[in-house]
Amino acid sequence: MTDDKDVLRDVWFGRIPTCFTLYQDEITEREAEPYYLLLPRISYLTLVTDKVKKHFQKVMRQEEVNEIWFEYEGTPLKWHYPIGLLFDLHASNTALPWSITVHFKNFPEKDLLHCHSKDVIEAHFMACIKEADALKHKSQVINEMQKKDHKQLWMGLQNDKFEQFWAINRKLMEYPPEDSGFRYIPFRIYQATTERPFIQKLFRPIASGGQLHTLGDLLKDVCPSAITPEVVLSMIEDVITLSPVWHA
């Protein structure tokens, strides 16, 4: 992964300028000013919005403050989706800054999972890491790590520390020289639909004939309707400008 370090760093430090505004029906003691923040694409909303919560709580009556949640143009934003994914799904064609509405009541039980603490986010994140390693290494790498390694991985994400995170995550992205690659590529293709929010299936990095699979091969296999001339051109441009990075 050392050859890709510049790319990994660029991906890690990707930011989305965002404007948070309080929902108009929230009861406040004085006018609530918007709050602006650069959101890291690879993190989670409930992990990086403590300052947003404190900002709006200052103007609210404490009895009116319940669990915080966010929405964009009427769509509740799932905290367990990475921020970059949420933006790409719902707002990729909008002008920046991204405008997110903040709520403290009327939690949408049918649309969102509760998130009462950062322990919940950590548990979700580590479950995703373990699922990915089960596909790549039969869970051998994650199981050989010590508890302190798991904690360092999490703290690197929580505190936005690139070196701290990748000192551990690189182990999850490697495979023995005698192997030709991972067993399977862990991936999900997300869709802006409630019927089937994402597509996920087993996909090997190498074809039976020995040739390496590409992103185009994966899309043709699991989502052929997504392969249009425009998509192919975009993929070619992406390959030229940015090497593919498979996140654990």
Disulfide bonds with the S-S distance in Angstrom:
none
